[in-house]
Amino acid sequence: MKDFVAAVKEKALGAEVLASLSPDQHFIKIVHEEMTRMMGVQAQELDLARKPPVPVMLVGLQGSGKTTSCGKLALYLQKRKRTPFLVPADVYRPAAIEQLKVLGRQLEIPVFDSRPDADPVAICREAVNYAELNGYDTVLLDTAGRLHIDAPLMEELSRIKAAVDPGEILLVADAMTGQDAVNVAKAFHEKLGLTGVVLTKTDGDARGGAALSIRAVTGAPVKFVGRGRSSTRSNRSTPRGWPPASSGWATSSPSSRRRRTRSTRSRRRSSSASSGRTSSRSRISATSCSG
């Protein structure tokens, strides 16, 4: 974040303000442009261009929203004519396996029949083999949540990676994590080599600042943004969508910025006209009373 602030400050100091913008609007423009540059010029899709089935690992801290994101991602892939296969590989959290099975039934997406007493590495290996035999082209591995300082569980992730050779390793990060996201992302990236990020819970009070830190530390792009627990409330991330639209002043495209500007100007003109009419009526009323 210090590097980001320094870059904005350097561009803002002495910058010539455009005639059509106020100084505060010009500053917001500089911030948005720097965010776009930092998050990447182009949106990045999942890299699934290899012989199927393609394993996709979802990793992250406990409670970050991996299981929900797994369902959302499966639905996203299904709508794009792929055949996803959900794999519950969390044998530590009570009812974690059943949670994904219930979610799979709701979405009508098949789920591997994992057993709570099985080894997570064996579960993932067997699931990939099952997917190959049954024609599923994308295998979504819902791994157990863990603290990044938990060495044995981090080592387990390394063994899963070695066993299935995933095409994508996505860090599922809570938007409300704050700047501790730097340490979390760094630990996971050094151990696994992250290829992307799924930022969850962006519909809350958080503004997604953790994404900037994660991007700066790992270089991994934010590929998806999750809003709410509903399986349909998820969006593919685009650089011009940062920060998330819930922050008010950030917009997803130049055209939407123009529409919002025109709408604001229209409201201001309407407000001014209304104020003028009210003032005229007051003067008329005062004149009538004095007469």
C-alpha positions, -999 to 999 in steps of 0.1 A, spaced: 0 0 0 29 24 7 41 19 -29 6 26 -42 2 58 -21 37 69 -32 28 64 -69 -5 83 -66 13 111 -47 39 114 -74 14 117 -101 -9 141 -82 17 166 -71 19 193 -98 -6 176 -121 -25 199 -144 -62 197 -137 -84 193 -168 -109 221 -174 -138 197 -173 -128 183 -138 -126 197 -103 -94 190 -84 -110 163 -63 -124 146 -94 -89 148 -110 -74 132 -80 -100 103 -81 -91 99 -117 -54 95 -109 -62 70 -81 -84 49 -104 -58 49 -132 -31 38 -108 -54 10 -95 -60 -1 -131 -23 -2 -138 -15 -21 -106 -43 -47 -110 -33 -53 -146 -44 -38 -180 -64 -68 -191 -87 -93 -173 -73 -128 -170 -93 -159 -176 -87 -193 -159 -60 -212 -176 -78 -244 -186 -61 -250 -220 -47 -284 -214 -57 -320 -216 -88 -326 -193 -95 -331 -166 -79 -299 -153 -76 -297 -115 -82 -263 -99 -71 -260 -62 -89 -235 -40 -68 -227 -9 -70 -201 19 -76 -194 55 -104 -209 76 -137 -190 70 -126 -172 38 -154 -187 18 -137 -215 -2 -167 -239 -2 -192 -212 -13 -167 -200 -40 -162 -236 -52 -199 -237 -59 -200 -203 -76 -170 -213 -97 -186 -246 -108 -218 -227 -119 -196 -202 -137 -178 -230 -156 -211 -248 -163 -226 -218 -180 -195 -217 -202 -202 -252 -215 -177 -270 -193 -184 -300 -171 -172 -292 -135 -167 -318 -108 -167 -308 -71 -143 -325 -47 -147 -320 -9 -111 -324 4 -116 -309 38 -117 -338 63 -110 -316 94 -140 -292 96 -172 -309 109 -197 -314 81 -175 -297 55 -179 -326 31 -216 -327 35 -218 -289 30 -203 -292 -5 -225 -322 -13 -256 -302 -4 -244 -273 -25 -238 -297 -54 -273 -310 -52 -287 -275 -51 -267 -266 -82 -272 -300 -99 -234 -304 -102 -218 -338 -94 -197 -341 -62 -171 -367 -54 -181 -391 -26 -153 -382 -2 -150 -399 32 -141 -380 64 -116 -407 74 -97 -406 41 -64 -388 34 -69 -355 15 -41 -362 -9 -57 -396 -18 -91 -380 -21 -78 -355 -47 -59 -381 -66 -88 -405 -68 -112 -377 -77 -91 -367 -107 -90 -403 -119 -127 -406 -115 -133 -374 -134 -111 -387 -163 -131 -419 -165 -164 -402 -164 -159 -373 -188 -156 -343 -164 -132 -317 -178 -127 -294 -147 -121 -307 -111 -126 -282 -84 -107 -292 -52 -122 -276 -20 -92 -279 4 -93 -275 41 -89 -240 55 -58 -234 75 -36 -208 91 -6 -199 70 17 -206 100 4 -242 102 33 -260 87 19 -296 85 -13 -285 67 7 -262 43 28 -293 36 -4 -312 28 -12 -287 2 22 -291 -14 16 -329 -16 -18 -324 -32 -2 -301 -58 24 -327 -65 -2 -355 -68 -26 -338 -92 -6 -311 -110 -33 -284 -109 -38 -260 -138 -48 -232 -114 -42 -226 -77 -66 -199 -65 -62 -182 -31 -97 -174 -17 -92 -143 3 -117 -125 25 -120 -88 15 -122 -79 52 -88 -95 60 -70 -61 59 -33 -57 55 -26 -91 71 -34 -103 37 2 -95 27 15 -122 51 -12 -147 42 -7 -143 4 31 -144 7 31 -176 27 7 -194 3 25 -181 -28 59 -192 -16 46 -227 -8 24 -233 -38 29 -206 -65 -5 -189 -67 -20 -184 -102 -50 -162 -91 -71 -148 -64 -108 -151 -55 -118 -121 -34 -149 -128 -13 -174 -108 8 -170 -76 -12 -206 -67 -6 -198 -58 31 -181 -27 45 -147 -37 32 -135 -20 0 -112 -47 -12 -79 -30 -3 -64 -64 4 -65 -71 -33 -39 -44 -39 -16 -59 -13 -20 -94 -26 -14 -83 -62 18 -64 -52 32 -93 -31 24 -123 -54 18 -108 -88 -13 -131 -90 -43 -114 -106 -77 -112 -89 -98 -134 -112 -131 -134 -94 -150 -112 -69 -177 -128 -47 -207 -109 -33 -229 -126 -8 -235 -163 -2 -258 -169 -31 -242 -190 -58 -252 -165 -85 -236 -135 -68 -201 -136 -82 -184 -117 -109 -153 -122 -131 -128 -95 -120 -117 -68 -145 -90 -42 -139 -113 -13 -145 -137 -27 -119 -113 -18 -91 -120 -10 -64 -154 -30 -62 -184 -10 -73 -197 -9 -37 -171 19 -30 -193 43 -49 -169 64 -69 -152 35 -88 -170 23 -119 -165 -7 -142 -161 10 -175 -156 44 -192 -192 43 -206 -207 38 -172 -186 67 -159 -201 89 -186 -236 77 -178 -231 84 -141 -216 119 -148 -246 128 -170 -270 115 -143 -253 136 -117 -254 167 -138 -290 161 -146 -299 159 -109 -279 190 -101 -298 210 -128 -331 196 -115 -322 206 -80 -311 241 -90 -343 246 -110 -364 234 -81 -345 257 -58 -351 287 -81 -389 280 -83 -391 277 -45 -372 310 -42 -396 327 -67 -427 314 -48 -413 327 -16 -407 362 -31 -442 362 -45 -457 351 -12 -438 378 6 -449 405 -18 -485 394 -15 -484 396 23 -468 430 23 -494 443 -1 
